[in-house]
Amino acid sequence: MKIKAMKIKDLFAASLKTVCVLTALWLVHTMPAAAQVEMSNQSRAQGVQPFTIDVLNFQGDNNQSRLDLYIAVSYARLGFVKQNDRFTATYEVTADFFDSSNGSLAFEKIWSETVVSPGYDESMFSANKHLTYRSVVVSPGLYRVAVQIRDVETGRTYQTQQAALARPFYGKAVLMSSVMLLAQNSLDSLGRRTITPLVSAPVLQSKEGARFFFEIYADSITRGPLIAQYTIRSVGKKAEDVDVQRHRVIVDQKRVQVFDNVNLEKVSSGDYVVKVSLIDSAGRFFTEAERPLQVRAAGLVSYIRDLDKAVEQLLYAATSEEISRITEVKTESDRLARFNEFWKKRDPTPKSPENELMAEYYSRIEYANQNFSHYIEGWKTDMGMIFIKYGQPDFVDRRPFNFDTKPYEIWEFYQKNRRFTFVDETGFGDYRLTRPEWDMRNRLR
């Protein structure tokens, strides 16, 4: 079985133009490097994540536990250089596997990858992904996997991390691996299988649904038919089982590879956990594994979990009449159609499947909710509003509480010629603008 690079056409163009009422929406990727100051977790504020990872656990040789690290790097976060008739980019990867029991570094993997793009437009599409992969054999236990990507051309670095459980693959009649979400599963003319993992990305709500891959390891006594039970559970305040499906699996050898499709017609847009349990016909439980699952309606970017909430959040991008036109229809399908129609008119790259401006807008809302929320949602705060409209500030002057002054922050946007001052009047993180956004005194010069 071989793994091939993921390349899904679409996304980020070289520059995005402000459109219609979005004239205040300055896009992050046009900012100079000086913008990377004083803002936590800034990569999440980009229109698309620089890279995503998935760490999966499979049985290795001699019943050892193996962690497989998959990394999908967005083309739009790489610096491509023209060489003859093509464009190339190189990035370096550092992957550290820390033993969570004592915090020590168990393994480190360092390597580099070169990406080749046939044209300039393809090199700028952020939905084009380069997939890279490494494995390590580890002792059973819990690990923290920290990954850093460094783009050689620009010198920019990005980091992320993920917890990973390495199971002991011995001592039980039936065991199973982690559950991989698949982007592609195909056989060539010689019967060789090629799979492409879908690395921390959403799947569309559809009858075809989600494609999963996992392995079952069984001793000779318990081989025979088993049932793989898929329980899809919502996450958040209203956690509940939204669907349960059962599929028959024939276990006729020591190691069985399972490729399965799970129908998602009953699953609305949102974030879920799918639990795969192995049971026999009498209901006897053997083992289980679970993984996160993002489900999105067609046309919605991954940051949108709830369509009605997304329409409400159009506050900074649409007029009240445009929002009313979406909300006045009764069915969700009609609201979705009008919502997509609104963004289609503002799509900077109509030929690509995804709307980059919509992705940028809702990624900023996501960042605002994660960083500026207190007793109200972050996107509704003054800081959230300014961040959504203007992006990351070029400079932040952050002053904590002092005996003679209240906490305040000053955000400066050099290219936009703006300076905004926020004061925490209550001392509970409720930073308010000292002047309205439109006030001419907010100009730097």
C-alpha positions as a LaTeX table, in Angstrom:
\begin{tabular}{lrrr}
\hline
Residue & $x$ (\AA) & $y$ (\AA) & $z$ (\AA) \\
\hline
Met1 & 0.00 & 0.00 & 0.00 \\
Lys2 & 1.42 & 3.37 & $-0.95$ \\
Ile3 & 0.54 & 6.91 & 0.04 \\
Lys4 & 0.38 & 9.57 & $-2.64$ \\
Ala5 & 0.46 & 13.33 & $-2.31$ \\
Met6 & $-2.85$ & 15.06 & $-1.88$ \\
Lys7 & $-3.68$ & 17.65 & $-4.54$ \\
Ile8 & $-7.19$ & 19.04 & $-4.39$ \\
Lys9 & $-7.69$ & 21.92 & $-6.82$ \\
Asp10 & $-8.92$ & 25.27 & $-5.71$ \\
Leu11 & $-8.17$ & 28.15 & $-3.35$ \\
Phe12 & $-5.97$ & 31.04 & $-2.47$ \\
Ala13 & $-5.14$ & 33.46 & $-5.25$ \\
Ala14 & $-2.11$ & 35.74 & $-5.27$ \\
Ser15 & $-4.14$ & 38.68 & $-4.03$ \\
Leu16 & $-7.73$ & 39.08 & $-2.97$ \\
Lys17 & $-9.62$ & 42.22 & $-3.88$ \\
Thr18 & $-12.00$ & 43.91 & $-1.51$ \\
Val19 & $-15.50$ & 43.70 & $-2.93$ \\
Cys20 & $-18.71$ & 45.72 & $-2.49$ \\
Val21 & $-19.45$ & 46.25 & 1.20 \\
Leu22 & $-16.25$ & 44.38 & 2.13 \\
Thr23 & $-14.06$ & 47.38 & 1.37 \\
Ala24 & $-12.97$ & 47.37 & 5.02 \\
Leu25 & $-11.94$ & 43.72 & 4.92 \\
Trp26 & $-8.17$ & 43.89 & 4.46 \\
Leu27 & $-6.77$ & 40.46 & 3.79 \\
Val28 & $-4.07$ & 39.09 & 6.03 \\
His29 & $-1.77$ & 37.66 & 3.40 \\
Thr30 & $-0.99$ & 41.09 & 1.97 \\
Met31 & 0.60 & 42.25 & 5.22 \\
Pro32 & 4.36 & 42.52 & 5.75 \\
Ala33 & 6.21 & 40.27 & 8.15 \\
Ala34 & 5.95 & 42.98 & 10.81 \\
Ala35 & 2.32 & 41.97 & 11.29 \\
Gln36 & 3.41 & 38.89 & 13.20 \\
Val37 & 3.58 & 40.55 & 16.61 \\
Glu38 & 1.88 & 40.17 & 19.95 \\
Met39 & $-0.99$ & 38.03 & 18.61 \\
Ser40 & $-1.32$ & 34.49 & 19.91 \\
Asn41 & $-1.88$ & 31.53 & 17.60 \\
Gln42 & $-1.78$ & 33.75 & 14.57 \\
Ser43 & $-1.79$ & 31.04 & 11.96 \\
Arg44 & $-5.42$ & 30.36 & 12.85 \\
Ala45 & $-6.28$ & 33.84 & 11.65 \\
Gln46 & $-5.20$ & 33.09 & 8.13 \\
Gly47 & $-7.86$ & 32.14 & 5.59 \\
Val48 & $-6.61$ & 28.58 & 5.62 \\
Gln49 & $-4.45$ & 26.74 & 8.12 \\
Pro50 & $-0.81$ & 26.57 & 6.97 \\
Phe51 & $-0.80$ & 22.84 & 7.61 \\
Thr52 & $-2.76$ & 20.15 & 9.39 \\
Ile53 & $-1.67$ & 16.88 & 10.99 \\
Asp54 & $-3.18$ & 13.55 & 11.89 \\
Val55 & $-1.42$ & 11.03 & 14.14 \\
Leu56 & $-2.69$ & 7.46 & 13.84 \\
Asn57 & $-1.79$ & 4.25 & 15.66 \\
Phe58 & $-1.32$ & 0.91 & 13.87 \\
Gln59 & 0.24 & $-2.43$ & 14.73 \\
Gly60 & 3.80 & $-2.65$ & 13.47 \\
Asp61 & 6.06 & $-5.65$ & 13.09 \\
Asn62 & 6.19 & $-8.16$ & 15.94 \\
Asn63 & 3.03 & $-6.67$ & 17.52 \\
Gln64 & 4.80 & $-3.37$ & 18.20 \\
Ser65 & 2.88 & $-0.11$ & 18.43 \\
Arg66 & 3.50 & 2.32 & 15.58 \\
Leu67 & 2.55 & 6.00 & 15.31 \\
Asp68 & 1.99 & 7.28 & 11.76 \\
Leu69 & 2.25 & 11.06 & 11.33 \\
Tyr70 & 0.54 & 12.59 & 8.28 \\
Ile71 & 1.08 & 16.25 & 7.44 \\
Ala72 & $-0.85$ & 18.20 & 4.78 \\
Val73 & 0.81 & 21.52 & 3.88 \\
Ser74 & $-1.13$ & 24.23 & 2.05 \\
Tyr75 & 0.50 & 25.47 & $-1.16$ \\
Ala76 & $-0.59$ & 29.02 & $-0.30$ \\
Arg77 & 1.72 & 29.09 & 2.73 \\
Leu78 & 4.80 & 28.10 & 0.73 \\
Gly79 & 7.16 & 30.39 & $-1.17$ \\
Phe80 & 7.29 & 29.09 & $-4.74$ \\
Val81 & 10.17 & 30.06 & $-7.04$ \\
Lys82 & 10.03 & 29.77 & $-10.82$ \\
Gln83 & 12.53 & 27.32 & $-12.24$ \\
Asn84 & 12.38 & 26.95 & $-16.01$ \\
Asp85 & 8.74 & 26.21 & $-16.84$ \\
Arg86 & 7.55 & 25.24 & $-13.36$ \\
Phe87 & 7.36 & 26.53 & $-9.80$ \\
Thr88 & 9.03 & 24.81 & $-6.84$ \\
Ala89 & 8.97 & 25.27 & $-3.08$ \\
Thr90 & 10.91 & 23.59 & $-0.28$ \\
Tyr91 & 9.93 & 23.23 & 3.34 \\
Glu92 & 11.55 & 21.65 & 6.37 \\
Val93 & 9.74 & 19.53 & 8.96 \\
Thr94 & 10.66 & 18.94 & 12.59 \\
Ala95 & 8.44 & 16.41 & 14.39 \\
Asp96 & 8.99 & 15.81 & 18.09 \\
Phe97 & 7.32 & 12.91 & 19.93 \\
Phe98 & 7.12 & 13.65 & 23.67 \\
Asp99 & 6.27 & 11.01 & 26.26 \\
Ser100 & 3.32 & 12.55 & 28.15 \\
Ser101 & 4.07 & 10.54 & 31.29 \\
Asn102 & 7.25 & 12.49 & 32.00 \\
Gly103 & 7.50 & 15.14 & 29.28 \\
Ser104 & 10.71 & 13.71 & 27.83 \\
Leu105 & 11.52 & 13.71 & 24.12 \\
Ala106 & 11.09 & 10.13 & 22.92 \\
Phe107 & 11.78 & 10.61 & 19.20 \\
Glu108 & 12.58 & 13.40 & 16.78 \\
Lys109 & 12.20 & 13.29 & 13.01 \\
Ile110 & 13.68 & 16.01 & 10.75 \\
Trp111 & 13.32 & 16.05 & 6.98 \\
Ser112 & 12.66 & 18.34 & 4.02 \\
Glu113 & 10.26 & 18.19 & 1.10 \\
Thr114 & 10.24 & 19.83 & $-2.33$ \\
Val115 & 6.92 & 20.66 & $-3.96$ \\
Val116 & 6.54 & 21.15 & $-7.71$ \\
Ser117 & 3.63 & 23.11 & $-9.19$ \\
Pro118 & 2.97 & 23.25 & $-12.94$ \\
Gly119 & 1.84 & 26.88 & $-12.85$ \\
Tyr120 & 1.65 & 30.02 & $-10.76$ \\
Asp121 & $-2.11$ & 29.84 & $-10.14$ \\
Glu122 & $-1.85$ & 26.28 & $-8.84$ \\
Ser123 & 0.94 & 27.31 & $-6.48$ \\
Met124 & $-1.34$ & 29.89 & $-4.86$ \\
Phe125 & $-4.39$ & 27.66 & $-4.34$ \\
Ser126 & $-4.49$ & 26.88 & $-0.63$ \\
Ala127 & $-6.64$ & 23.80 & $-1.15$ \\
Asn128 & $-3.75$ & 22.26 & $-3.04$ \\
Lys129 & $-2.02$ & 20.23 & $-0.37$ \\
His130 & 1.32 & 18.49 & $-0.23$ \\
Leu131 & 1.15 & 15.36 & 1.87 \\
Thr132 & 4.16 & 14.02 & 3.74 \\
Tyr133 & 4.40 & 11.10 & 6.14 \\
Arg134 & 6.67 & 9.52 & 8.76 \\
Ser135 & 6.34 & 6.60 & 11.20 \\
Val136 & 7.94 & 5.75 & 14.54 \\
Val137 & 7.74 & 2.60 & 16.64 \\
Val138 & 7.01 & 3.50 & 20.25 \\
Ser139 & 6.23 & 1.94 & 23.60 \\
Pro140 & 2.52 & 1.91 & 24.49 \\
Gly141 & 1.41 & 5.12 & 26.16 \\
Leu142 & 0.24 & 8.68 & 25.57 \\
Tyr143 & 2.36 & 11.04 & 23.48 \\
Arg144 & 2.33 & 14.70 & 22.49 \\
Val145 & 3.39 & 15.19 & 18.88 \\
Ala146 & 4.69 & 18.71 & 18.13 \\
Val147 & 5.32 & 19.62 & 14.49 \\
Gln148 & 7.04 & 22.66 & 13.02 \\
Ile149 & 7.05 & 23.56 & 9.33 \\
Arg150 & 9.62 & 26.04 & 7.98 \\
Asp151 & 9.27 & 27.44 & 4.47 \\
Val152 & 12.81 & 27.71 & 3.11 \\
Glu153 & 12.14 & 30.57 & 0.67 \\
Thr154 & 10.40 & 32.95 & 3.10 \\
Gly155 & 11.76 & 31.65 & 6.40 \\
Arg156 & 8.25 & 31.60 & 7.89 \\
Thr157 & 7.57 & 28.91 & 10.49 \\
Tyr158 & 4.30 & 27.37 & 11.65 \\
Gln159 & 3.62 & 25.02 & 14.56 \\
Thr160 & 0.90 & 22.74 & 15.78 \\
Gln161 & 0.59 & 19.74 & 18.09 \\
Gln162 & $-1.69$ & 16.80 & 18.76 \\
Ala163 & $-2.06$ & 14.14 & 21.45 \\
Ala164 & $-1.65$ & 10.53 & 20.32 \\
Leu165 & $-2.37$ & 7.25 & 22.08 \\
Ala166 & $-0.14$ & 4.28 & 21.28 \\
Arg167 & $-2.03$ & 1.11 & 22.18 \\
Pro168 & $-0.54$ & $-2.21$ & 23.27 \\
Phe169 & $-1.26$ & $-4.63$ & 20.43 \\
Tyr170 & $-1.24$ & $-7.81$ & 22.47 \\
Gly171 & $-3.13$ & $-9.51$ & 25.26 \\
Lys172 & $-6.65$ & $-9.44$ & 23.78 \\
Ala173 & $-8.55$ & $-11.60$ & 21.33 \\
Val174 & $-9.57$ & $-8.69$ & 19.10 \\
Leu175 & $-7.75$ & $-5.36$ & 18.75 \\
Met176 & $-8.03$ & $-2.49$ & 16.29 \\
Ser177 & $-5.98$ & 0.42 & 14.97 \\
Ser178 & $-6.85$ & 4.09 & 14.85 \\
Val179 & $-9.51$ & 5.13 & 12.35 \\
Met180 & $-8.25$ & 6.97 & 9.27 \\
Leu181 & $-10.49$ & 9.33 & 7.30 \\
Leu182 & $-9.92$ & 8.84 & 3.57 \\
Ala183 & $-9.82$ & 11.35 & 0.74 \\
Gln184 & $-9.18$ & 8.65 & $-1.85$ \\
Asn185 & $-9.10$ & 4.87 & $-2.07$ \\
Ser186 & $-8.34$ & 3.24 & $-5.41$ \\
Leu187 & $-6.83$ & 0.16 & $-7.09$ \\
Asp188 & $-4.50$ & 0.33 & $-10.07$ \\
Ser189 & $-4.45$ & $-2.12$ & $-12.98$ \\
Leu190 & $-2.18$ & $-4.47$ & $-11.02$ \\
Gly191 & $-4.48$ & $-4.53$ & $-8.02$ \\
Arg192 & $-2.25$ & $-2.35$ & $-5.88$ \\
Arg193 & $-4.16$ & $-0.11$ & $-3.53$ \\
Thr194 & $-3.45$ & 3.59 & $-3.15$ \\
Ile195 & $-5.01$ & 5.52 & $-0.29$ \\
Thr196 & $-4.90$ & 9.23 & 0.43 \\
Pro197 & $-5.80$ & 10.27 & 3.98 \\
Leu198 & $-7.99$ & 13.29 & 4.56 \\
Val199 & $-5.87$ & 15.08 & 7.13 \\
Ser200 & $-7.96$ & 17.02 & 9.67 \\
Ala201 & $-10.34$ & 18.30 & 7.00 \\
Pro202 & $-14.17$ & 18.33 & 6.81 \\
Val203 & $-16.34$ & 16.00 & 4.76 \\
Leu204 & $-19.52$ & 16.97 & 2.94 \\
Gln205 & $-22.95$ & 16.06 & 4.22 \\
Ser206 & $-24.07$ & 13.43 & 1.69 \\
Lys207 & $-25.28$ & 9.90 & 1.11 \\
Glu208 & $-21.74$ & 8.86 & 0.16 \\
Gly209 & $-20.61$ & 10.36 & 3.45 \\
Ala210 & $-17.29$ & 9.65 & 5.10 \\
Arg211 & $-14.83$ & 6.99 & 4.00 \\
Phe212 & $-12.94$ & 5.24 & 6.79 \\
Phe213 & $-10.01$ & 2.85 & 6.97 \\
Phe214 & $-8.85$ & 0.82 & 9.97 \\
Glu215 & $-7.27$ & $-2.53$ & 10.75 \\
Ile216 & $-8.55$ & $-5.39$ & 12.92 \\
Tyr217 & $-6.13$ & $-7.76$ & 14.61 \\
Ala218 & $-7.65$ & $-11.06$ & 15.76 \\
Asp219 & $-6.45$ & $-14.36$ & 17.16 \\
Ser220 & $-7.48$ & $-17.63$ & 15.50 \\
Ile221 & $-10.27$ & $-18.37$ & 18.00 \\
Thr222 & $-12.33$ & $-15.21$ & 17.43 \\
Arg223 & $-12.11$ & $-15.02$ & 13.65 \\
Gly224 & $-15.41$ & $-14.85$ & 11.83 \\
Pro225 & $-18.12$ & $-12.23$ & 11.22 \\
Leu226 & $-18.07$ & $-9.14$ & 13.43 \\
Ile227 & $-20.10$ & $-5.94$ & 13.43 \\
Ala228 & $-18.48$ & $-2.51$ & 13.14 \\
Gln229 & $-20.83$ & $-0.11$ & 14.91 \\
Tyr230 & $-20.40$ & 3.57 & 14.00 \\
Thr231 & $-21.75$ & 5.98 & 16.61 \\
Ile232 & $-21.68$ & 9.63 & 15.56 \\
Arg233 & $-21.87$ & 11.97 & 18.53 \\
Ser234 & $-22.07$ & 15.76 & 18.45 \\
Val235 & $-19.62$ & 17.76 & 20.53 \\
Gly236 & $-20.23$ & 20.90 & 22.53 \\
Lys237 & $-22.93$ & 21.89 & 24.97 \\
Lys238 & $-25.57$ & 19.63 & 23.41 \\
Ala239 & $-23.54$ & 16.46 & 23.05 \\
Glu240 & $-25.77$ & 13.62 & 21.85 \\
Asp241 & $-25.74$ & 10.61 & 19.56 \\
Val242 & $-27.10$ & 11.73 & 16.20 \\
Asp243 & $-26.75$ & 8.49 & 14.26 \\
Val244 & $-25.74$ & 4.86 & 14.73 \\
Gln245 & $-24.90$ & 2.56 & 11.82 \\
Arg246 & $-23.85$ & $-1.09$ & 11.80 \\
His247 & $-21.82$ & $-2.77$ & 9.07 \\
Arg248 & $-20.85$ & $-6.44$ & 8.86 \\
Val249 & $-17.13$ & $-7.24$ & 8.72 \\
Ile250 & $-15.59$ & $-10.61$ & 7.91 \\
Val251 & $-12.49$ & $-11.29$ & 10.03 \\
Asp252 & $-10.83$ & $-14.27$ & 8.35 \\
Gln253 & $-7.16$ & $-13.68$ & 9.06 \\
Lys254 & $-4.84$ & $-12.23$ & 11.69 \\
Arg255 & $-4.82$ & $-8.75$ & 10.15 \\
Val256 & $-7.87$ & $-7.44$ & 8.29 \\
Gln257 & $-7.99$ & $-4.09$ & 6.52 \\
Val258 & $-11.42$ & $-2.47$ & 6.57 \\
Phe259 & $-12.49$ & 0.15 & 4.00 \\
Asp260 & $-15.96$ & 1.45 & 4.80 \\
Asn261 & $-18.37$ & 4.25 & 3.92 \\
Val262 & $-20.66$ & 5.87 & 6.50 \\
Asn263 & $-23.80$ & 7.66 & 5.29 \\
Leu264 & $-24.03$ & 11.27 & 6.53 \\
Glu265 & $-27.50$ & 12.21 & 5.26 \\
Lys266 & $-28.83$ & 12.39 & 8.83 \\
Val267 & $-25.84$ & 14.37 & 10.06 \\
Ser268 & $-26.10$ & 18.15 & 9.79 \\
Ser269 & $-23.19$ & 20.58 & 9.59 \\
Gly270 & $-21.20$ & 20.51 & 12.79 \\
Asp271 & $-18.35$ & 18.93 & 14.72 \\
Tyr272 & $-18.62$ & 15.33 & 15.86 \\
Val273 & $-16.79$ & 12.35 & 17.27 \\
Val274 & $-17.27$ & 9.03 & 15.48 \\
Lys275 & $-16.74$ & 5.95 & 17.63 \\
Val276 & $-16.16$ & 2.61 & 15.92 \\
Ser277 & $-16.99$ & $-0.35$ & 18.16 \\
Leu278 & $-16.37$ & $-4.01$ & 17.28 \\
Ile279 & $-19.04$ & $-6.39$ & 18.57 \\
Asp280 & $-20.28$ & $-9.84$ & 17.64 \\
Ser281 & $-23.80$ & $-10.85$ & 16.61 \\
Ala282 & $-24.73$ & $-11.44$ & 20.24 \\
Gly283 & $-23.72$ & $-7.89$ & 21.16 \\
Arg284 & $-20.50$ & $-8.89$ & 22.94 \\
Phe285 & $-18.08$ & $-5.94$ & 22.93 \\
Phe286 & $-14.43$ & $-6.39$ & 21.95 \\
Thr287 & $-12.76$ & $-3.02$ & 21.38 \\
Glu288 & $-13.31$ & 0.49 & 20.02 \\
Ala289 & $-11.56$ & 3.54 & 18.61 \\
Glu290 & $-12.77$ & 7.06 & 17.92 \\
Arg291 & $-11.78$ & 10.11 & 15.94 \\
Pro292 & $-13.03$ & 13.67 & 15.34 \\
Leu293 & $-15.24$ & 14.29 & 12.32 \\
Gln294 & $-16.15$ & 17.64 & 10.79 \\
Val295 & $-19.26$ & 17.64 & 8.59 \\
Arg296 & $-20.12$ & 20.60 & 6.41 \\
Ala297 & $-22.90$ & 21.34 & 3.93 \\
Ala298 & $-21.80$ & 21.78 & 0.32 \\
Gly299 & $-20.51$ & 25.28 & $-0.31$ \\
Leu300 & $-19.65$ & 26.09 & 3.32 \\
Val301 & $-16.09$ & 26.57 & 4.53 \\
Ser302 & $-14.80$ & 24.46 & 7.39 \\
Tyr303 & $-15.16$ & 27.27 & 9.97 \\
Ile304 & $-18.96$ & 27.35 & 9.51 \\
Arg305 & $-20.67$ & 24.87 & 11.80 \\
Asp306 & $-24.13$ & 26.47 & 11.88 \\
Leu307 & $-25.68$ & 28.18 & 8.85 \\
Asp308 & $-28.03$ & 30.44 & 10.84 \\
Lys309 & $-25.13$ & 31.59 & 13.02 \\
Ala310 & $-23.05$ & 32.25 & 9.89 \\
Val311 & $-25.83$ & 34.42 & 8.48 \\
Glu312 & $-25.99$ & 36.38 & 11.74 \\
Gln313 & $-22.22$ & 36.87 & 11.54 \\
Leu314 & $-22.56$ & 38.61 & 8.16 \\
Leu315 & $-23.02$ & 41.78 & 10.22 \\
Tyr316 & $-19.64$ & 43.21 & 9.11 \\
Ala317 & $-19.93$ & 42.12 & 5.47 \\
Ala318 & $-23.54$ & 42.64 & 4.42 \\
Thr319 & $-26.28$ & 45.23 & 4.65 \\
Ser320 & $-29.36$ & 44.58 & 6.76 \\
Glu321 & $-31.35$ & 44.14 & 3.54 \\
Glu322 & $-28.96$ & 41.47 & 2.28 \\
Ile323 & $-29.16$ & 39.59 & 5.58 \\
Ser324 & $-32.97$ & 39.83 & 5.58 \\
Arg325 & $-33.09$ & 38.39 & 2.09 \\
Ile326 & $-31.33$ & 35.27 & 3.38 \\
Thr327 & $-33.31$ & 34.89 & 6.60 \\
Glu328 & $-36.76$ & 35.52 & 5.07 \\
Val329 & $-36.93$ & 32.10 & 3.39 \\
Lys330 & $-38.18$ & 29.22 & 5.53 \\
Thr331 & $-36.14$ & 26.17 & 4.56 \\
Glu332 & $-32.47$ & 25.65 & 5.36 \\
Ser333 & $-31.76$ & 24.65 & 1.76 \\
Asp334 & $-33.17$ & 27.96 & 0.49 \\
Arg335 & $-31.20$ & 29.92 & 3.10 \\
Leu336 & $-28.05$ & 28.05 & 2.09 \\
Ala337 & $-28.69$ & 28.86 & $-1.58$ \\
Arg338 & $-29.07$ & 32.57 & $-0.88$ \\
Phe339 & $-26.10$ & 32.57 & 1.50 \\
Asn340 & $-23.91$ & 31.02 & $-1.19$ \\
Glu341 & $-25.32$ & 33.45 & $-3.75$ \\
Phe342 & $-24.24$ & 36.37 & $-1.55$ \\
Trp343 & $-20.66$ & 35.08 & $-1.35$ \\
Lys344 & $-20.51$ & 33.96 & $-4.97$ \\
Lys345 & $-20.87$ & 37.59 & $-6.06$ \\
Arg346 & $-17.77$ & 38.38 & $-4.00$ \\
Asp347 & $-15.66$ & 35.39 & $-4.98$ \\
Pro348 & $-12.20$ & 36.65 & $-6.05$ \\
Thr349 & $-11.46$ & 33.40 & $-7.91$ \\
Pro350 & $-14.76$ & 32.14 & $-9.38$ \\
Lys351 & $-13.05$ & 29.26 & $-11.19$ \\
Ser352 & $-11.96$ & 27.62 & $-7.92$ \\
Pro353 & $-14.49$ & 25.46 & $-6.01$ \\
Glu354 & $-14.11$ & 27.35 & $-2.72$ \\
Asn355 & $-14.61$ & 31.03 & $-2.04$ \\
Glu356 & $-11.39$ & 32.39 & $-0.55$ \\
Leu357 & $-12.93$ & 35.61 & 0.72 \\
Met358 & $-15.62$ & 33.68 & 2.61 \\
Ala359 & $-12.94$ & 31.39 & 4.08 \\
Glu360 & $-10.89$ & 34.41 & 5.20 \\
Tyr361 & $-13.91$ & 36.13 & 6.73 \\
Tyr362 & $-15.06$ & 33.16 & 8.80 \\
Ser363 & $-11.54$ & 32.20 & 9.85 \\
Arg364 & $-11.26$ & 35.66 & 11.39 \\
Ile365 & $-14.54$ & 35.12 & 13.20 \\
Glu366 & $-13.17$ & 31.81 & 14.49 \\
Tyr367 & $-10.04$ & 33.56 & 15.74 \\
Ala368 & $-12.09$ & 36.34 & 17.37 \\
Asn369 & $-14.23$ & 33.80 & 19.22 \\
Gln370 & $-11.16$ & 31.96 & 20.47 \\
Asn371 & $-9.27$ & 35.05 & 21.61 \\
Phe372 & $-11.70$ & 37.88 & 22.46 \\
Ser373 & $-14.71$ & 36.18 & 24.07 \\
His374 & $-15.76$ & 37.01 & 27.62 \\
Tyr375 & $-19.43$ & 37.26 & 28.56 \\
Ile376 & $-20.30$ & 37.68 & 24.89 \\
Glu377 & $-18.96$ & 35.93 & 21.81 \\
Gly378 & $-15.64$ & 37.26 & 20.57 \\
Trp379 & $-16.92$ & 38.25 & 17.14 \\
Lys380 & $-19.40$ & 40.64 & 18.76 \\
Thr381 & $-16.75$ & 42.51 & 20.79 \\
Asp382 & $-15.00$ & 45.69 & 19.66 \\
Met383 & $-11.71$ & 43.85 & 19.34 \\
Gly384 & $-13.41$ & 41.11 & 17.38 \\
Met385 & $-15.05$ & 43.59 & 15.02 \\
Ile386 & $-11.77$ & 45.38 & 14.26 \\
Phe387 & $-9.89$ & 42.12 & 13.82 \\
Ile388 & $-12.52$ & 40.71 & 11.44 \\
Lys389 & $-12.51$ & 43.87 & 9.31 \\
Tyr390 & $-8.80$ & 44.71 & 9.32 \\
Gly391 & $-6.98$ & 41.47 & 10.12 \\
Gln392 & $-3.85$ & 41.24 & 12.24 \\
Pro393 & $-2.42$ & 44.55 & 13.43 \\
Asp394 & 1.11 & 45.47 & 12.39 \\
Phe395 & 1.92 & 46.59 & 15.93 \\
Val396 & 0.30 & 46.07 & 19.33 \\
Asp397 & 1.07 & 48.12 & 22.43 \\
Arg398 & $-0.38$ & 46.13 & 25.32 \\
Arg399 & $-0.50$ & 47.80 & 28.74 \\
Pro400 & $-1.76$ & 45.74 & 31.71 \\
Phe401 & $-3.43$ & 47.13 & 34.81 \\
Asn402 & $-1.56$ & 49.84 & 36.70 \\
Phe403 & $-2.46$ & 51.66 & 39.89 \\
Asp404 & $-3.27$ & 54.87 & 37.99 \\
Thr405 & $-4.45$ & 53.54 & 34.60 \\
Lys406 & $-6.89$ & 50.95 & 33.34 \\
Pro407 & $-5.61$ & 48.14 & 31.08 \\
Tyr408 & $-5.50$ & 49.17 & 27.43 \\
Glu409 & $-4.21$ & 48.08 & 24.04 \\
Ile410 & $-3.30$ & 50.08 & 20.96 \\
Trp411 & $-3.48$ & 48.37 & 17.57 \\
Glu412 & $-1.79$ & 49.97 & 14.58 \\
Phe413 & $-2.36$ & 49.08 & 10.94 \\
Tyr414 & 0.33 & 50.74 & 8.83 \\
Gln415 & $-1.02$ & 49.96 & 5.38 \\
Lys416 & $-4.54$ & 50.97 & 6.36 \\
Asn417 & $-3.40$ & 54.13 & 8.16 \\
Arg418 & $-5.36$ & 53.27 & 11.29 \\
Arg419 & $-4.74$ & 53.21 & 15.04 \\
Phe420 & $-7.37$ & 51.83 & 17.42 \\
Thr421 & $-7.26$ & 52.10 & 21.21 \\
Phe422 & $-9.15$ & 49.67 & 23.45 \\
Val423 & $-9.65$ & 50.16 & 27.20 \\
Asp424 & $-10.76$ & 47.51 & 29.68 \\
Glu425 & $-13.17$ & 49.60 & 31.75 \\
Thr426 & $-14.27$ & 46.79 & 34.06 \\
Gly427 & $-11.03$ & 44.85 & 34.58 \\
Phe428 & $-12.67$ & 41.65 & 33.26 \\
Gly429 & $-11.26$ & 41.69 & 29.73 \\
Asp430 & $-14.07$ & 43.70 & 28.16 \\
Tyr431 & $-11.94$ & 45.94 & 25.95 \\
Arg432 & $-13.94$ & 48.76 & 24.32 \\
Leu433 & $-12.95$ & 51.19 & 21.58 \\
Thr434 & $-12.27$ & 54.66 & 22.94 \\
Arg435 & $-13.49$ & 56.16 & 19.67 \\
Pro436 & $-15.91$ & 54.83 & 17.03 \\
Glu437 & $-14.26$ & 52.99 & 14.17 \\
Trp438 & $-15.18$ & 55.72 & 11.67 \\
Asp439 & $-13.69$ & 58.56 & 13.74 \\
Met440 & $-11.03$ & 60.40 & 11.68 \\
Arg441 & $-8.85$ & 60.66 & 14.79 \\
Asn442 & $-8.09$ & 56.96 & 14.36 \\
Arg443 & $-5.84$ & 57.80 & 11.41 \\
Leu444 & $-2.11$ & 57.38 & 11.94 \\
Arg445 & $-1.27$ & 60.33 & 9.71 \\
\hline
\end{tabular}
